[in-house]
Amino acid sequence: MKKISVIGAGAIGAMFGGLIKRHNPNLEVVMIARGDHLAAMQDRGTVELRGDWGKYDVPVTASSEPSAITGSDLVLFTVKTQDTAATAERFAESIGDAVVVSLQNGINQRILSKFLRPDRLLVGMTATNMGIIAPGVIDCTRRGVSVIGAASADVPAEIVDHAAQTLSSSGLPVEASDSILGVQYNKLLFNTMGYASVLSATDFLRDGIFNRTWRTSVAMPILDEGFRVLEAAGIPLQKASGGSDVIRLRRLMRMLAVPGLDNVVRMIARGPLAPPRLVFSVYQDLLRGRPTEIEFVNGEIARLANECGVNAPYNAEVVRMVHEMERSTEKKFMSREEVAEHFRSLRRD
């Protein structure tokens, strides 16, 4: 393998691409980005990667033009979900016969397969938490597991294995799965709750999951609804490695109903062992006045529910509320208590 390109080299794409280049210096790595982030990488000729390793300045080629990725062996596709169709169409010719690995939120293989070779298309999810803290500077706060797999039966197993090995060379944990759709929906259900926490700019774990009122009024109804919809759709969930597995998280939330236990957990979560704050893309997009990917996460559950003839009022309400915030010129977040009371009113209705 001689050349890897990253289409949508924001936080996740630039981190993966940069770390792969760091550990494989002879590889050519091209970052497709935009705005100040692109300009910073072009000016410096590097991307700065921060994490528990310290700081790396990794030399990369940065561009916004499709021609820059021509001849790639592997393309990492990490654009915002709402930009999937337009970006895939624009870059399809330059992608050519390259293997494409989509690491995006949502279920996007239906869209990508319209433009890209189905026998070269892989999809996946990542539980890493990263953010652009300044143009050209990416910070990794949580090394979650990334899982990839074939988007269809047309993809040879050796392509999946080789792609997983390439991504693993970043030093981040990567796994291959034969049941990638179930893994994707596992992550999607996790995000349905996380995106609801954005409504009040709440720290998802510390002030959300570990808060009895928000957990029982918002998180559990959204998650239980997602489980019911997937069961109706005949989509089996696949367990995921690491702390983002909703099957284990659902079990934990039920355990926290034991009187006093959630107080102990909350004390731990506020101490030195507290998990890092999870920053969701919907929150960042709302602050920047950009369209969000809410339709592809909570909206995906609402869409599936409609197809199966069942109701998904909680996820549909998250979609409605986020769209309302998108349209608002003043980004005013509700309080956690207001969100909890609003969702309790849905149950009463």
N, C-alpha and C positions, 0 to 999 in steps of 0.2 A: 504494500500500500504506500502510495507516494503523496496523495493529496486528500485532505479532508476539508470540507466547507461547512460552515454553520450559517443557516438562513434564519435570521432572527436572533442575532447574537446579543441578546440582552443578558440578564443575570445567569440563567441556567445555561444557555448556549455558549456564552463567552467563558463561563467557568469550565465547562466540560472541554470545549475546544482548546482553551488555554492550558489546562492541566495535561491534556493529551500531548500538546506541543512541548510542554515542559519536560515530559518523560520520554518523548520521541523527537528529539531536536532535528532529525533529518526530514521529518514530515513537513510538507507545506500545509499551513492552516490558514484558511481564508475566513474572515468574519464579515458577514453581511449585516449591516446595522444602519442606523439612521440618526439624524439630529446631532446633539452635542456629544453623545456617546461615540458615534462614528468619528466625528471630528477629532476627539481626543485621542482615539486609537491611531488615526491617520497621522496626526501631528507628532506623536511620540514613537510610532512604529511598534508599540507594545500594548498589552493589556495588563493591568495590575490586579493580581489575585491575592486576596487576603483570607486567612483562615487559621486553624490551629497550627499550621505549619509556619506561620509568620507572614511574609510578604514575598511574592514572586512578581518580577517584571518579565513578561514573556513576549518575545518578538512574534508579531502576527502581521498578516496583510489584511487591511480593512477596506471595504468597498460597499457600495450600494447597488452595483450593476450586476445583472445576471451573467454577463460575460466573464466575470471574475471567477466563477465557480466551474467553468468549463473544464472537463478533464478530471473531475473529482472521482475518487474511488468510493467515498462514503460522504453522504450529506446528512448532517444533523439538522432536523427541522424543528425549530423551537419558537416559531412566531406566536403571537397572541391568537387564541382560538378563533376569535371573530375575523381574523385576517387570513384564515387558512385558504379559502377558495381563491381569493384574488392573488395571493402570493404564490400558491402552487401553480396557477395558470401562467403567471408571469415568468416563473423560473423553470417550468417544465422542460423546455427545449435545452436549456443549459445543463439541467440535471442529467438528461440523457439516460444512460444505462447505469448510473451510480446507484448504489444501495442507499436507501433513504430510511432514516430512523426518526420517527416523530416522537418527541418528548413534550407533550402538550397536555393541558387540562382538557377534559371532555373526551368524547368518543368521535374521532375525526377520520377514521378509515374510509367511511362512506364518501367523504368529500375528497380526500387525497387520491383515492383509487380512480377518480374521474380523470385525473391529469397525469398520474405517475404509473410506471410499470407495476402491476400487481405482484409480479414474481420477484420484485426487488424492494417491496415496501414492508417495513417493520414499524410497529407502534409500541408505545410503552407509557410508563408513568415514572415520576421521580418523587421521592419523599424528602429530597434535600431542601434546605431553605436557604436561599441566597438573595442578595439584593444589590442593585447598583447604588452605591453610596456616594458616588461622584462620577462624572463622565469618565469612562475608561477605567473605572475602579469597581471591582466586584468583591463582595464580602460573603463568605460561606459561614453561616452560623450553626448549621446542623447538617451532619453527614448522614442523611437518610439513604435508604436503599433505592436504587433505580432498577426497574424491571422492564425488559423488552421481549417481544415475541413477534411471530409472523402475523401479518394482517390477514392473511388467507392461507389456504392449503397450497397455494401456488409457490410459496417461498421455500426453497430447499433448506433443510436443517443446517447445513454447513454455513449458509449465509448468516443465519441467526447466531450461530456459535462464534463466527468470526467477528461479527459486529459487537457482540457482548465482550469479546476479548479486547477489541479496540477501545471500547468505552471504559473497560476496567483498567486499561493502562493509564487512565487519569489518576488512579489512586483512590477514586471514590467507589463505594460498593455497588456492583452491578450484577444482576442475575438474569438468566433467560428463563422464559416460562412457556409451556405448551398450552396454557389457559389464560392468555393475555387479556381477553375480554373481561373475564371475571376479576382479574387484577385491576384493570382500568376502572371498572365500576366500584371496586373497593375504595380506590382513591377518590373517585367522584363522590361517593357517599360521605367520605371524610370532609371533602370540600363543601358539600351542601350545608353542613353545620358551620364550617369556617366562614363561609360567605355570609351566613346569617349573623355571625358575630361582628361583621363589618358594619352592620346597621347602627351599632352603638360604639364603633371603634374600640371594641372590647378585646382584651388579650384573650385569645380563644381558650387557652388551657387554664391559666391562673384565675381569670375573672369570669370565664365562661363555664367550661366543663367542671371546674372545681367550685362553682357557685351553685348551691342547691336550686335556687329559684330559676336561674337562667337554664340550668341543665334540664330540669323537669318541665319547664314551660316552653322551651325553644328547641334545645338540642335533641332531646329524646323523641318528641313528636316528629321532627323532621327526619331523624334517622329511622325510626320505626316505619314511617310512611315510605321511605326509600326501600326498606326491606320488603314491604308488602308489594310495592310496584314491581320490583325485580322478580319476585316470586310469581306474580301474575304474568310477567313477560317471559317466564321460563329461562331466566338468566341466572345461573348459579354463581355465587360469589366465590372467589379464590382468595385464600388467606395470603396476606402480604407480610414480608419480613419487616421487622422494626416496629416503631411506635405508632405508625399511621394506619395500622390495620383496624378497620372498623368493627370487625368481629370481636377482637379483644377489647376494643374501646367500649363497645356496647355492653360487654360483660362487666367492665370496670365501672361504668356509669350506674349499672344496676347494683353493684356492690356498695357504691357510695350512698345508697339509700339507707344503709345501716346507720342508726342514730350515732352521731359523734364521729363517724369515720371520715366524713368529708371535711370536718374541721381539722383533723390531724393532717389529711392530705393537703389542705389549703395552707396550713402552717409550713409544711415542707416545701410547697410550691413557691412560697414567698422567701425562703431561705437561700443559702448558698447553693443548694442542689436544684434550684428552680430551673425548669426547662427554658430555653431561649424563646423569646416572643416570635410567634409565627406571623409573618407579614404576607398577606394575601394580595394577589394581583388586583382583585376588585377594589380593594381599599386604595391602592396606589393610583388606579385609573380614575376613581372618583375624585381624588385630590387634584389630579391633573386635568380634570374635565374631559376625559376620554370615554368612549363607549367601553363597556365592560364585557366580559365573557359569561355573564350570568345566564344567558339563554342556553349555553352549552353545558351547564352544570346543574343548578336547580331546575333550569328550563328543560334539560334532558329528562329528568325524572317526571316533570309535568307532561312532557311530550309522550313518553312511554306510557304513562297512566292513561292519557287520552286514547292511545292506540289500543290499550287493553280494556278500555271501558271501566276503569276504576278512577277514584278521586285522589288528588294529591294537593289538597288545599294549602298545606304549610309551605311546600316548595313553590307552588304557584304564587303565594303571597310574598315570599322572598324575592321572586322575580319582579313582581309588580312594584315592590318598595324600592328595589335597587334602580329600576327604570325611572321611578319618580325622582330619585336623587340625581340620576344622570341628567334629567331635564332641568333640575333646579340650578339657578345661577349661584345660590348660596349653599355651600356644602355643609349643612347642619345635621350632625348625627344625633340620633335619639339617645336617651340614657338607657343603660342596661335594664332598669326597672320598667321603663316605658315599653321597650321591646317585649319583655316578658309578659306584661299585662296585655299588650296587643295580641300576642299569640294565644294567651289564655282566652281572650274574647272569641277567637276563631273556634276554639273547642266548645264554648258555650253556644255559639251560633249553630 
